[in-house]
Amino acid sequence: MTFEERVISQSINFTDLEDRIVQYFAANKKDIGDLKITYLARRFYTYPNTITRLCHKLGYTGFADLKSSIKNETIDNQKVGDYGAKELQKNLELISQMPWERVLDKLLSAKKINFYSMGQTAYVTRLIVGNFYALDYKSFFYDYPSDLTHIIGHESSDLFFLISLSGNKKPLLKLAREIKSHGNCLITLTNLSVNPLAKLADERLFCYSPDKRIDDYNVTDKVPVLLVMNELFKRYAKRLNKEIKDV
């Protein structure tokens, strides 16, 4: 993933100090190779270990790795045949950095898990929820936003899981705001981007599936949604001591 993509995926986890350091990196990418970790520590009135921990949070092995990676980033002139493989690699990198344990804790403590998505993504979500229901009998998919509206706020221990690749559909944003206004927990899965739906969430999951069109028809890849949710399903099954058997 690029530096910007790593920042988006981890932004919810940054402290105020880390936010300022990240902004400094972004503003000084051309000179990143010349920066010294001791200079940064002095500039931000902190310790070199703070910089190193931030690098680890972003998925780098250390400050030297961050510098060389940013320095070597170029416009990706990839061939069409390479595109699918590079998309897959970005999703695998995202999966390795997800806040899985926090999300799993929230799923386990919820009285009921309410899933909702719209349009083509709804077909994928419905398949996923069937698997989750087999684990705990408390996961439900809703076909209409009005169905969800009726249950928001009835139980404070209910969890709501909204999936939207764009993260900017008005009906979903309206639902998300209502969910938060009643104090319910909200988890979102969106494309890796700065979007209003993810900003409302208690926990943000991301996949890499940028918008694609043929003429005016939406042909955005839904496989990344399945990749992330299947990983969550497997981890959730393990936490519930449920064995997934080959037959």
C-alpha positions in Angstrom: 0.0 0.0 0.0 1.0 3.6 -0.5 1.8 5.9 2.4 -1.6 7.7 2.0 -3.5 4.4 2.0 -1.7 3.2 5.2 -2.6 6.5 6.8 -6.3 6.1 5.9 -6.4 2.6 7.2 -4.9 3.5 10.6 -6.1 7.1 11.1 -8.7 6.1 13.7 -5.8 4.8 15.9 -3.5 7.9 15.8 -2.9 10.1 18.8 -2.9 13.8 18.3 0.9 13.8 18.2 1.0 11.0 15.7 -1.5 12.9 13.5 0.9 15.9 13.5 3.9 13.7 12.6 2.0 12.0 9.8 1.0 15.4 8.4 4.7 16.4 8.5 5.7 13.3 6.6 3.0 14.0 4.0 4.1 17.6 3.6 7.8 16.7 3.3 7.7 13.6 1.1 10.3 15.0 -1.3 12.9 15.4 1.5 11.9 12.3 3.5 15.2 10.5 2.7 17.2 13.2 4.4 15.2 13.3 7.7 16.8 12.0 10.8 14.7 10.3 13.6 16.5 12.4 16.2 15.6 15.6 14.4 11.9 14.6 14.3 11.9 13.7 18.0 13.3 17.1 18.8 10.9 18.9 16.5 7.9 17.3 18.1 9.2 17.3 21.7 9.1 13.5 21.9 11.4 10.5 21.8 12.7 8.5 18.8 10.8 5.4 20.1 7.5 7.4 19.5 8.5 7.8 15.8 9.4 4.1 15.6 6.1 3.0 17.1 4.2 5.2 14.6 6.1 3.5 11.7 5.1 0.1 13.1 1.5 1.3 13.3 1.6 2.2 9.7 2.9 -1.3 8.8 6.6 -0.4 8.2 9.4 -2.3 9.9 10.9 1.0 11.2 11.7 4.6 10.3 14.3 3.5 7.6 11.6 1.4 5.9 9.1 4.2 6.0 11.6 6.6 4.4 12.7 4.2 1.6 9.1 3.2 0.9 7.9 6.8 0.6 11.0 7.8 -1.5 10.4 4.9 -3.9 6.7 5.4 -4.4 6.0 6.4 -8.0 2.9 6.6 -10.2 1.9 3.0 -10.7 2.1 2.4 -14.5 1.0 -1.2 -14.0 -0.2 -3.4 -16.9 -3.8 -4.5 -17.2 -2.8 -8.1 -16.6 -1.0 -7.1 -13.3 -4.0 -5.1 -11.9 -5.9 -8.0 -10.3 -2.8 -9.3 -8.5 -1.9 -5.8 -7.2 -5.4 -5.3 -6.0 -5.3 -8.6 -4.2 -2.0 -7.7 -2.6 -3.4 -4.4 -1.2 -6.3 -6.2 0.3 -4.1 -8.8 1.9 -2.0 -6.0 3.4 -5.1 -4.3 4.7 -6.3 -7.6 6.2 -3.0 -7.9 8.1 -3.5 -4.5 9.7 -7.2 -4.6 10.7 -8.2 -4.0 14.4 -9.5 -7.6 14.5 -9.4 -8.1 18.3 -11.4 -4.9 19.0 -14.0 -5.8 16.4 -14.3 -9.3 17.7 -14.8 -8.1 21.2 -17.6 -5.9 20.1 -19.3 -8.8 18.1 -19.0 -11.1 21.1 -20.5 -8.6 23.5 -23.4 -7.6 21.3 -26.9 -8.9 22.0 -27.7 -8.8 18.3 -25.6 -8.0 15.1 -27.6 -6.1 12.5 -26.1 -6.0 9.0 -27.2 -3.7 6.2 -26.0 -2.7 2.8 -27.6 -1.4 -0.4 -27.6 -2.1 -4.1 -25.2 -4.8 -5.5 -23.3 -5.0 -2.3 -26.4 -6.2 -0.5 -26.3 -9.5 -2.4 -22.8 -10.1 -1.2 -23.6 -9.1 2.4 -26.7 -11.4 2.5 -24.4 -14.4 1.7 -21.9 -13.4 4.4 -24.6 -13.0 7.1 -25.8 -16.5 6.4 -22.4 -17.8 7.5 -22.4 -15.5 10.6 -25.8 -16.7 11.6 -24.6 -20.3 11.6 -22.1 -19.3 14.3 -24.1 -17.4 16.8 -27.8 -17.2 15.7 -27.7 -13.5 16.5 -26.6 -12.1 13.1 -29.4 -10.7 10.8 -29.5 -9.0 7.4 -32.2 -6.4 6.7 -33.5 -5.8 3.2 -35.0 -2.3 3.8 -33.7 0.7 5.8 -37.2 1.0 7.4 -36.7 -2.4 9.0 -33.5 -1.3 10.6 -35.0 2.0 11.7 -37.6 0.2 13.8 -35.0 -1.6 15.9 -32.4 1.2 16.3 -32.3 2.3 20.0 -34.5 -0.5 21.3 -31.4 -2.3 22.8 -28.2 -0.4 23.7 -26.3 -3.7 23.4 -27.3 -4.1 19.7 -24.5 -3.7 17.2 -25.0 -2.4 13.7 -22.7 -3.3 10.8 -23.0 -1.2 7.6 -21.2 -2.1 4.4 -20.8 0.4 1.6 -17.9 0.6 -0.8 -18.5 4.2 -1.6 -19.2 5.2 2.0 -21.3 8.2 0.9 -24.8 6.9 0.2 -27.3 9.2 1.9 -29.7 6.5 3.2 -26.7 4.8 4.9 -25.4 8.0 6.3 -28.8 8.8 7.8 -29.0 5.3 9.4 -25.5 5.7 10.7 -26.3 9.0 12.4 -29.4 7.6 13.9 -27.5 4.6 15.2 -24.9 6.8 16.9 -27.6 9.2 18.3 -29.0 6.2 20.2 -25.7 5.1 21.6 -25.4 1.9 19.6 -22.1 0.5 18.4 -21.4 1.0 14.7 -18.9 -1.0 12.6 -18.4 -0.1 8.9 -16.7 -1.7 5.9 -15.9 0.6 3.0 -13.4 1.0 0.2 -10.1 2.4 1.5 -10.8 6.1 1.3 -11.7 9.1 3.5 -15.4 8.9 3.5 -18.3 10.1 5.7 -19.6 6.7 6.7 -16.3 5.4 8.1 -15.9 8.7 10.0 -19.1 7.9 12.0 -18.0 4.4 12.9 -16.7 3.1 16.3 -14.6 0.6 14.3 -13.6 0.9 10.6 -12.8 -2.0 8.4 -11.5 -1.3 4.9 -11.0 -3.2 1.6 -9.4 -2.0 -1.6 -12.0 -1.8 -4.3 -12.0 1.5 -6.2 -15.1 2.5 -8.2 -15.2 1.1 -11.7 -17.6 1.8 -14.6 -18.5 0.6 -18.0 -20.4 3.5 -19.5 -22.8 4.4 -16.6 -23.0 0.8 -15.2 -21.3 0.1 -11.9 -18.9 -2.8 -12.2 -17.0 -2.3 -9.0 -15.4 -5.5 -7.8 -17.2 -7.0 -4.8 -14.7 -9.8 -4.1 -12.6 -7.6 -1.7 -15.8 -7.3 0.5 -15.9 -11.1 0.6 -12.2 -11.4 1.4 -12.4 -9.1 4.4 -15.7 -10.5 5.8 -14.5 -14.1 5.3 -11.4 -13.3 7.4 -13.6 -11.8 10.1 -15.9 -14.9 9.9 -13.0 -17.3 10.4 -11.6 -15.3 13.3 -15.1 -15.0 14.9 -15.6 -18.8 14.6 -12.2 -19.3 16.3 -13.2 -17.0 19.2 -16.4 -18.9 19.6 -14.5 -22.3 19.5 -16.4 -23.3 16.4 -14.5 -25.5 14.1 -14.9 -25.0 10.3 -14.6 -28.5 8.8 -13.9 -29.6 5.3 -16.5 -32.0 4.0 
